[in-house]
Amino acid sequence: MKKIGITGQSGFIGYHLYNHIKLLSDKYKIIEFKKEYFDSLNNLVEFVSECDTIIHLAAINRHDDEDFIYNENISLAKKIVEALKKTNNKPQIIFSSSIQENHDTIYGLSKKMAREILSNWANTNCVNFTGLVIPNVFGPFCKPNYNSFISTFSYKLINNEKPLLNQNKEVDLIYIDNLINNIISHIDKPLNNDYYLVEADETITVENVLDKLINYKYNYIDKNIIPLLNTSFELNLFNTFRSYINYENIFPIKYILHEDDRGSFIEIVKTNGQGQISFSTTKPGITRGNHFHTRKIERFSVIKGRAEINIRKIGTDKIYNFILDGDAPSFVDMPIWYTHNIKNIGDDILYTNFWINEFFDEQNPDTYFEIV
């Protein structure tokens, strides 16, 4: 079992890498890292001495003082080398750099210098070093108004603000899960390459991305229609978009109930031909679920009976609780990377419809058990 240390594990890429590796606990053990370790040589020495692989993600990419960005990113790399020199351990090093290296920005120059510092140590000690030069990364939970225009556009649209299109250039994009899979592949098959350009998923104009996000806002937020997603890029973009929804403020959403002498009718979901709808009955007191997905879009609809739905973001403690009653049929959508369950809290049988955007595949179920 390889022991993996991730600097910057609380950041955007670090969060996803940490949680993906936790799903592979039969192969890897994570050596926990705290950013305070950079302020203590002893703690940093203890950390690097335990690792078979160090994935160095920690960096500063935004600050009012550009000199601080440059000096801090170089300093972090030097501190890791200093700690390594005080141990007999020679771990594999994977470093995340950026295509900003080629744009002569302060951030890019600092990442290039940090990459070279770590590469020089690795070459001197005959250690495998992979310097990943990464295109623009997007995905759920990236901080808006920080370093991803997709997160900024999504956040603004969902909050009824107008995104500003400052320039309509082509950009190379990679979805966070695809980047994580790339990183993990280098753990299994170390690649000694101090400049490894990570291939982008998509090259697209900023305006084209914005048009897709506006479409998601109109259909999903305003009309409650699941948009047609023709490619994996569009699925990933949509999952990124909906990660900025404030679920407490929006859900549960009540259906329009049509009643006449014949009875009642509810339009459950419009999917444009996508996905799978299922129906279940649940006995009083029984709980279903307690699992999460990393890519699937899922909707729980209570038609009859009383239910309690709980969701919790992986790696956090806060639980969101929703009470749904079949007397006013309603639904809750399950966000990716949130473990979720549904419990019958009534005295009668609970009737629930479940919709999911893909057929269940036993070979690739994307379903991971974890108690809410």
Summary of the structure (lengths in Angstrom):
residues: 372
radius of gyration: 23.3
end to end distance: 27.7
largest distance: 83.3
contacts: 1162
relative contact order: 0.10
helix: 34%
strand: 30%
